[in-house]
Amino acid sequence: MGTGKIAGKFAEDFKHVENASLVAVGSRAESSAGSFARDHNIPRYHASYEQLVQDPGIDVVYISTPHNLHCENTLLCLEHGKSVLCEKPIAVNRGELDTMTQLAQSKGLFLMEAMWTYFLPAIRQAQAWIAEGKIGPVQHIKADFGFKAPYDPEKRLFNPALAGGALLDVGIYPIAFSLLFAPPGVEHVSVSSTKAPTGVDLTDIYSILFSNNTTADLSCSLGHAFTNDGFIYGKKGYIELPVFWKSSKAILHLYDEEQPVVFEDHRTTNGYNFETDEVTRALINNKTESEVMPLSKSHELLAIMDDIRNKIGLRYPFES
């Protein structure tokens, strides 16, 4: 559902997904649906989202529409008996996610936020090193994600009517990264922010205090190109994940070892196939949630993002 840039990358990677087929695409315009189907060898295309969800040959729908439509589009799919993999953020706020979660549970359908970073082999390797005690208990996390976006007040990134701004578009990644590696329990979030002329957030710098005094320094921006790297620090060393949100490499630095240990996945895909494999496994095993990216994790993410938006005074015009 949706035929934008991310949908194209998702479709490119689908040829590497096992036990599933990409069978249909839907768009609000027949021309874009048709051209997308031809570009990616998809058998059927639909000129509306309503037609897509009425297609009896579909088990699960991948939603890649703008943020402000995620709740509406997910509810449409669920009402028509389709499980959902929805791009991040899965919803604009916790209220939307509550509604989506309740409907998915009442229908017994699978629902997952497309946090593809969680499924990358390099990220999984970092988790394994931490579980093995390589760096000791996690004490500090650092991550940023920023790029210089051309300013256009009408386009998605800067338009408040489309839930624009740095936090929901790229800031979600550093937060998700910290939640994956920090001990459970957020005790405090502090934030400073600058705004674009449209009122959405341009650059955010935020710190999170987790339980056990674990800290995280995170930042995001649509106005500056950051290094986009992630680091996890412990008493015995640290793990480096270059360009962490799509990382293909994890580097283990131990303070008592001169040479780091390097893991590289050498994948030939963008990396979306790993999350898609997770969805397929879950559906085959009649699960309604992912164990790696459960809805509880999405609720944690949105709780922090709602808190940050409240602190910087960012509310979208469609929010009640």
C-alpha positions as CSV (number, residue, x, y, z in Angstrom):
1,M,0.0,0.0,0.0
2,G,1.8,3.1,-1.3
3,T,4.3,3.3,-4.1
4,G,7.0,5.7,-2.8
5,K,10.8,5.3,-2.6
6,I,10.8,3.0,0.4
7,A,8.1,0.8,-1.2
8,G,10.4,0.4,-4.2
9,K,13.3,-0.8,-2.0
10,F,11.0,-3.1,-0.1
11,A,9.8,-4.6,-3.4
12,E,13.4,-5.0,-4.7
13,D,14.3,-7.1,-1.6
14,F,11.3,-9.3,-1.8
15,K,12.9,-11.7,-4.3
16,H,15.1,-12.7,-1.3
17,V,12.2,-13.5,0.9
18,E,11.3,-17.2,1.5
19,N,7.9,-18.7,1.6
20,A,6.0,-15.6,0.5
21,S,5.1,-13.8,-2.8
22,L,4.5,-10.2,-3.6
23,V,1.1,-10.5,-5.3
24,A,-0.5,-7.0,-5.5
25,V,0.1,-3.3,-5.1
26,G,-2.4,-0.5,-4.4
27,S,-2.2,3.3,-4.9
28,R,-4.6,6.2,-4.9
29,A,-3.8,6.6,-8.6
30,E,-4.1,3.8,-11.2
31,S,-1.1,5.1,-13.1
32,S,1.3,4.8,-10.2
33,A,0.0,1.4,-9.2
34,G,0.3,0.1,-12.7
35,S,3.9,1.4,-13.2
36,F,5.0,0.1,-9.8
37,A,3.5,-3.3,-10.7
38,R,5.3,-3.4,-14.0
39,D,8.6,-2.2,-12.5
40,H,8.6,-5.0,-9.8
41,N,6.8,-7.8,-11.7
42,I,3.8,-7.7,-9.4
43,P,0.8,-9.7,-10.9
44,R,-2.1,-7.4,-9.8
45,Y,-2.5,-3.7,-9.1
46,H,-5.4,-1.7,-7.7
47,A,-6.4,1.9,-8.2
48,S,-7.4,2.5,-4.6
49,Y,-6.5,1.3,-1.1
50,E,-10.1,0.0,-0.8
51,Q,-9.7,-2.2,-3.8
52,L,-6.4,-3.5,-2.5
53,V,-7.8,-4.7,0.9
54,Q,-10.7,-6.4,-0.9
55,D,-8.3,-8.6,-2.9
56,P,-8.9,-12.2,-1.6
57,G,-5.4,-13.3,-2.5
58,I,-3.6,-11.2,0.1
59,D,-2.6,-12.3,3.6
60,V,-0.7,-9.3,4.8
61,V,-0.3,-5.7,3.6
62,Y,2.9,-3.6,3.8
63,I,2.0,0.0,4.4
64,S,4.4,2.7,3.2
65,T,2.1,5.8,3.0
66,P,2.9,9.1,4.8
67,H,3.0,9.0,8.6
68,N,-0.4,10.8,9.0
69,L,-2.2,8.0,7.1
70,H,-0.7,5.0,8.9
71,C,-3.5,4.6,11.5
72,E,-6.3,5.1,8.9
73,N,-4.7,2.7,6.4
74,T,-3.9,0.1,9.1
75,L,-7.5,0.1,10.4
76,L,-8.7,-0.3,6.8
77,C,-6.6,-3.4,6.3
78,L,-7.5,-4.9,9.7
79,E,-11.2,-4.3,9.1
80,H,-10.9,-6.4,5.9
81,G,-9.1,-9.2,7.6
82,K,-5.6,-8.4,6.4
83,S,-2.6,-8.6,8.7
84,V,-0.3,-5.5,8.6
85,L,3.4,-4.6,8.4
86,C,3.3,-0.8,8.8
87,E,6.2,1.6,8.2
88,K,7.6,3.5,11.1
89,P,6.3,5.3,12.9
90,I,3.5,2.9,13.1
91,A,1.3,5.7,14.3
92,V,1.7,9.5,15.0
93,N,0.8,9.1,18.7
94,R,-0.1,6.6,21.4
95,G,-3.8,7.2,21.0
96,E,-3.7,6.0,17.4
97,L,-1.6,3.0,18.3
98,D,-4.0,2.0,21.1
99,T,-6.9,2.0,18.5
100,M,-4.8,0.0,16.0
101,T,-3.7,-2.5,18.7
102,Q,-7.2,-3.1,20.0
103,L,-8.6,-3.8,16.5
104,A,-5.7,-6.2,15.6
105,Q,-6.2,-8.1,18.8
106,S,-10.0,-8.3,18.5
107,K,-9.6,-9.6,14.9
108,G,-6.7,-12.0,15.8
109,L,-4.5,-10.5,13.1
110,F,-0.8,-9.9,12.9
111,L,0.4,-6.3,13.3
112,M,4.0,-5.1,13.4
113,E,5.9,-1.8,13.0
114,A,8.5,-2.1,10.2
115,M,11.5,-1.4,12.4
116,W,13.8,-3.1,9.9
117,T,17.0,-2.1,11.7
118,Y,16.1,-4.6,14.5
119,F,16.4,-7.5,12.1
120,L,19.7,-6.7,10.5
121,P,22.5,-9.3,11.0
122,A,24.9,-6.7,12.4
123,I,22.4,-5.5,15.0
124,R,21.7,-9.1,16.0
125,Q,25.5,-9.7,16.3
126,A,25.8,-6.8,18.6
127,Q,23.0,-8.2,20.7
128,A,24.8,-11.6,20.8
129,W,28.1,-10.0,22.0
130,I,26.2,-8.1,24.8
131,A,24.4,-11.3,25.8
132,E,27.8,-13.1,26.0
133,G,29.1,-10.3,28.3
134,K,31.8,-9.1,25.9
135,I,31.5,-5.5,27.0
136,G,29.8,-6.0,30.3
137,P,26.5,-4.4,31.3
138,V,25.5,-1.6,28.9
139,Q,26.3,1.8,30.5
140,H,25.9,4.3,27.7
141,I,24.5,4.5,24.2
142,K,25.1,7.1,21.5
143,A,23.4,7.4,18.1
144,D,22.5,10.1,15.7
145,F,20.7,10.3,12.3
146,G,20.7,13.4,10.3
147,F,20.7,14.5,6.7
148,K,20.4,17.8,4.8
149,A,16.9,17.9,3.3
150,P,15.9,20.5,0.7
151,Y,13.4,22.8,2.3
152,D,9.9,22.6,0.8
153,P,7.0,23.5,3.1
154,E,4.5,21.5,1.0
155,K,6.4,18.2,0.9
156,R,6.2,15.5,3.5
157,L,9.3,16.2,5.6
158,F,8.4,19.8,6.5
159,N,4.6,19.8,6.3
160,P,2.8,19.6,9.7
161,A,-0.4,18.3,8.0
162,L,1.7,15.3,6.9
163,A,3.2,14.8,10.4
164,G,6.5,16.2,9.2
165,G,9.7,16.9,11.2
166,A,12.9,15.2,12.1
167,L,11.7,13.2,15.1
168,L,9.1,11.0,13.4
169,D,11.1,10.6,10.2
170,V,14.6,9.9,11.4
171,G,14.6,10.5,15.2
172,I,12.7,7.3,15.7
173,Y,15.8,5.3,14.7
174,P,18.2,6.5,17.5
175,I,15.4,6.0,20.1
176,A,14.6,2.5,18.8
177,F,18.4,1.8,18.9
178,S,18.6,2.8,22.5
179,L,15.5,0.8,23.5
180,L,17.0,-2.3,22.0
181,F,20.2,-2.2,24.0
182,A,19.3,-0.3,27.3
183,P,17.8,-2.0,30.3
184,P,14.0,-1.7,30.5
185,G,12.6,1.4,32.2
186,V,12.8,5.0,31.1
187,E,13.3,7.4,34.0
188,H,13.8,10.7,32.3
189,V,14.0,12.3,28.9
190,S,15.5,15.8,28.2
191,V,15.4,17.5,24.9
192,S,16.5,20.7,23.0
193,S,15.1,21.5,19.6
194,T,15.1,23.9,16.7
195,K,12.2,24.4,14.4
196,A,11.7,24.8,10.7
197,P,9.6,27.8,9.4
198,T,6.6,25.5,9.2
199,G,6.8,24.8,12.9
200,V,8.0,21.2,12.7
201,D,11.2,20.1,14.4
202,L,14.4,20.6,12.3
203,T,17.0,19.3,14.8
204,D,16.5,17.5,18.1
205,I,19.1,16.6,20.7
206,Y,17.7,14.4,23.4
207,S,19.1,12.4,26.3
208,I,17.4,9.5,28.0
209,L,18.1,8.1,31.5
210,F,17.2,4.5,31.8
211,S,17.2,2.3,34.8
212,N,20.5,1.2,36.4
213,N,21.8,4.7,35.5
214,T,22.2,3.7,31.8
215,T,22.3,6.8,29.7
216,A,21.7,7.6,26.0
217,D,22.8,10.7,24.0
218,L,20.7,10.8,20.8
219,S,20.1,13.3,18.0
220,C,18.3,13.8,14.7
221,S,18.1,16.4,12.0
222,L,16.7,17.4,8.6
223,G,19.1,20.3,8.5
224,H,22.5,18.7,9.0
225,A,24.3,15.6,7.7
226,F,25.4,13.6,10.8
227,T,27.7,10.6,10.8
228,N,24.6,8.4,11.6
229,D,26.7,5.9,13.6
230,G,25.7,4.0,16.7
231,F,27.8,3.1,19.8
232,I,27.1,0.9,22.8
233,Y,29.5,1.3,25.7
234,G,30.2,-1.1,28.6
235,K,32.9,-1.4,31.3
236,K,35.0,-3.7,29.2
237,G,34.7,-2.1,25.8
238,Y,32.2,-0.8,23.2
239,I,30.4,-1.8,20.0
240,E,30.5,0.4,17.0
241,L,27.8,0.2,14.3
242,P,28.6,2.4,11.3
243,V,25.5,4.0,9.8
244,F,23.6,2.0,12.4
245,W,20.1,2.3,11.0
246,K,21.1,0.2,7.9
247,S,24.4,-1.2,9.2
248,S,26.0,-4.1,7.6
249,K,29.0,-4.1,10.0
250,A,29.5,-4.4,13.8
251,I,32.8,-3.7,15.4
252,L,33.7,-5.0,18.9
253,H,36.3,-2.9,20.6
254,L,37.6,-4.4,23.9
255,Y,39.8,-2.2,26.1
256,D,42.3,-5.0,26.9
257,E,42.6,-6.0,23.2
258,E,44.5,-4.1,20.5
259,Q,42.6,-5.5,17.5
260,P,38.9,-5.1,17.2
261,V,36.6,-7.9,16.1
262,V,34.7,-7.1,12.9
263,F,31.5,-8.7,11.8
264,E,30.2,-7.9,8.3
265,D,27.2,-9.5,6.7
266,H,28.1,-8.9,3.0
267,R,24.5,-8.8,2.0
268,T,23.4,-8.0,-1.5
269,T,20.0,-6.5,-0.5
270,N,18.9,-3.2,1.1
271,G,18.1,-5.2,4.2
272,Y,14.3,-5.1,4.1
273,N,14.1,-8.8,3.5
274,F,15.1,-9.6,7.1
275,E,12.0,-8.0,8.6
276,T,9.8,-9.5,5.8
277,D,11.1,-13.0,6.7
278,E,10.1,-12.3,10.3
279,V,6.5,-11.4,9.2
280,T,6.3,-14.6,7.1
281,R,7.5,-16.8,9.9
282,A,5.0,-15.2,12.3
283,L,2.1,-15.8,9.9
284,I,3.1,-19.4,9.2
285,N,3.2,-20.0,12.9
286,N,-0.1,-18.3,13.6
287,K,1.4,-15.5,15.7
288,T,-0.2,-12.1,15.9
289,E,3.0,-10.3,17.0
290,S,6.7,-10.4,16.4
291,E,8.9,-11.5,19.3
292,V,11.7,-9.2,18.1
293,M,9.5,-6.1,17.4
294,P,6.3,-6.6,19.5
295,L,3.6,-3.9,19.8
296,S,4.8,-3.2,23.3
297,K,8.1,-1.9,21.8
298,S,6.1,0.3,19.5
299,H,4.2,1.7,22.5
300,E,7.5,2.4,24.3
301,L,8.8,4.2,21.2
302,L,5.7,6.4,20.9
303,A,5.6,7.1,24.6
304,I,9.1,8.7,24.3
305,M,8.3,10.5,21.0
306,D,5.0,11.8,22.5
307,D,7.0,13.1,25.5
308,I,9.6,14.8,23.3
309,R,6.9,16.4,21.1
310,N,5.1,17.6,24.2
311,K,8.3,19.1,25.6
312,I,9.2,20.9,22.4
313,G,5.6,22.1,21.8
314,L,5.0,20.2,18.5
315,R,1.4,19.2,17.8
316,Y,0.0,18.4,14.4
317,P,-3.1,20.1,13.1
318,F,-5.0,16.8,12.7
319,E,-4.4,15.8,16.3
320,S,-7.4,16.3,18.6
